């Protein structure tokens, strides 16, 4: 194993750095994947050989081998016979892979969160418009209860952050379901973890919640009132306000 490999491998002779959840294969995939996505293992990094990495992580060589195959399928690494495995540039990653999206959310990559907001700006206003036309009574009821939860927990931030963000997430995912488009609904499920972390980040912005809470209500009122154009406009204003709030965090 060369010196560049030693720079990042956990030097722990007593216990594995991996978590205790999921399968061994899943643990190795997540451990490596998060470090690649965070930039801890940058483009071009040569991973240790299979035997050394297995010893460091206290797992079998077969577990490492399968994890590397899984990461290669996501476009994060390239195994090369007799040359080893190296980390690939970000532009080769499968950014629509559920785990890759989740890892970006966990590391709170500002650039990825901004990309997520841009994607939401393309999708959610149109979804709100469709929801105003197609939402069923059950969707309206969930939107009402999730908005009520946000209004309830907003004055209690940051202590009630988890409950507030969960209500906010439910609001947006329900809106995507209510639009009646299966591909858009699937996109919501795909982005759920990163959406959660994005909402979590925006809840930290000074004045962000105060500015966006009335806009959530405007979306709800428009959807409930079957006013598609007003729903789309309210959602666009909501996301633009959220984007500005996140940018304020980044500037600080």
N, C-alpha and C positions, 0 to 999 in steps of 0.2 A: 504494500500500500504506500503511495507516494505522499509527500509532505502536504500537498494541497488537500488530499483526502483527510489527513489528520486534523486539518484546520477546523472541521465542523463535526466530525463524528464524536458522539458522546463518549467520554472517557470514564466509563463506570464499570468497575470489575465485579460489582456485587449484585446489581439488579438491572433489569431491562428498563430503558427509558420509555418504553411503550406503555400505553394505558391498559387497563384491565378489561375494557369493553370489547365487544365484537369478536370476530375470529382473529387468529394470528395474522392471516393474510390481510385482513382489513386493517389491522393495527399498523402493519408495516406500510401499506399503501397510504394511509392517512398521515403517518409520521413523516414519510418522505414528501408526500404531496403538499402538505402545509408548508414545509420548509422551502420547497421549490416556488410555490405561489408567493410566499412572503418575500422572496429574494434572498433568503439566507443561503440558498443554493442557487447562485445566479447562472445565467446562460453560459454554457461551456464547461460548467463544473464536472469533473470526472468523479463518478461515484466510486467508493471502494469496491474491491472485487467481492464476489459473492460470499466467499468464506469469511473475509474480514468483517463485512457488514453483518453477517449472521452472528458472528461472535460478539460484536459490539451490542447488537440488539437482543441477544439471548434468544434467538429463534433458529429454526432449521434453515438450511440452505435452500430447501424446497420452498419455504415460505418467502424468502427473499426473491427467489427466481420468479415465483408467481406474481409477487408484488411489482417487480420490474416490468413484467409482461403487461400488467394492468395499467401501469403508468405510461408505457409505450403506446398502448391502445388509445390513451387520452391525449397523446401527442406531447407529453411532458419530457420524455426521455427517449434516447435512441441507443439500444443495445447493439454493440458492434463486435462481431466475433474476433477474439484475440486482442481487441483494442479496448474493451470495457464499455461502460455505459456512461453517457454524458447527458447533461441537461440541455434541452432544446430551447431555442428562442421563443418568446411568448407568442409571436405571430403564428407559430406552428401548433399551439395548444388548441384543444377542442374546448372552447370557452362556453359551449352550450352543454357540456357534460355536467350532470347534477353534482357530482362530488367536486369538480373543479370550481363550479359556481359557489358551492358551500364553503370551500377553503378560502376563496376570496372574501366571502362575508365574514368569516372568523378572523381573518387577519386585518379586516377593515382597511383595505387598500383604497386610498382616496380616489385614485384614477378610476378604479373599477366601480366605486360607488357613483362617480359622476357619469360613467358609461351607463350604469343601471338607471340613473335618473333620465338620461336621454332616451333610453329604450322605453321607459315608462311614459315619457311624454309622447312618444309615437303611438303607444298602445292604449293607455288608460283613458284618455279623453274619448276615443272612439268606442271603447268598451262601455264607458258611462253613457254614451249616446244610445248604444244598443240596449243597455240595461233599462234605460227609461222607457224603451219600447217593449221589452220582453220580460222584465223581472216579475217573478211570481210572488204571491203573498208571503211565502216563507223567506224569500230573499229580502223583501222589504222589512220583515220582522227582525231579521238578523242585522241588517244595516242599522235599524233603529236602536237595537240593544247595544251594538258595538259602539255607535256614536255616543249613546248614553254612558257607556263605560269610559270612553275617552273624556267626556265632560266631567264625569265623577272624579277621575284620577288626575286630571290635569292640574288642579290646585295643589295636589299632594306630591308633585314632582320635586326633587328627584327620588324621594323615598318610594313612591309607587310606580317607578319607571317600568318594571316588568309587566304589571297589570295594564298600564297605559299602552305600552307598545303591543301587547297581545291584542287588545281591543282594536288598535289601529290596524294591525295586520289582518284581523278578521274582517274589518270593514273593506279593505282593498281586495282581499281574496274573494269575498262574497260578491263584490261588484264584478269581478272577472267571471265568476260563475254565472251571475245573473244576466250576462250579455248573451248567453245561449250559444256561444261558439266554442266547440270542444277544443280547438287548437289554442285559443286564447286561455281557456281554463287550464289546459295542460301547461302552458307557459307560466301561469301563476304558480302551479305546483312546483315547477322546475326552479323558479326563482325564489321560492318561499323563504329559505334560510337567509339568502342575501337580502331579500326584501326586509326581513326582520331586522337584520343588522343595519340596513339603511335607515329604517324608521327609528331605530335606537339612536343612531348617530344624529338624525335630525331633531330628536327630542332634546338633545343637549344644546342645541343652538340658542343663543340668547334671543328671546322674543319669538322663537320659531313656533312653539305650540300655540301661543296667543294669536299668532297670525294665521295659522293653518286650521285651528279648530272651527272657526266660523265658516271656512271654506268647505270643510267636511260636511257641515250642516247644509250648506248651499247645494252640494252634490246630492245629499240625501233628499232634500226637499224637491229638487228637480226630478230625480228618479221616481220618487213617490208620486209626484204630480204628473208624470208622463210627459215631461218636457225635455225631449232629447237634446236640442241645441243648447238649452241652458245647462243641462247636465255636463255636456262636453266642455263648455266654456268654464264652468265652475271647476271641473277637474283639471283643466289646463292651468288655471290660475293657482290652484292648490299645488300642483307639481312645480310650477315656476317659483312659487314662494318657498317651497321646500328646498329647491335647488339653490336659491339665494342664501337660505339659512345654512346649508351645508358648506357653501363657499365661505361664509363668515367664520365658521369653525376652522377651516383650512388656513385662512389668513392669520388666525391667532395661533 
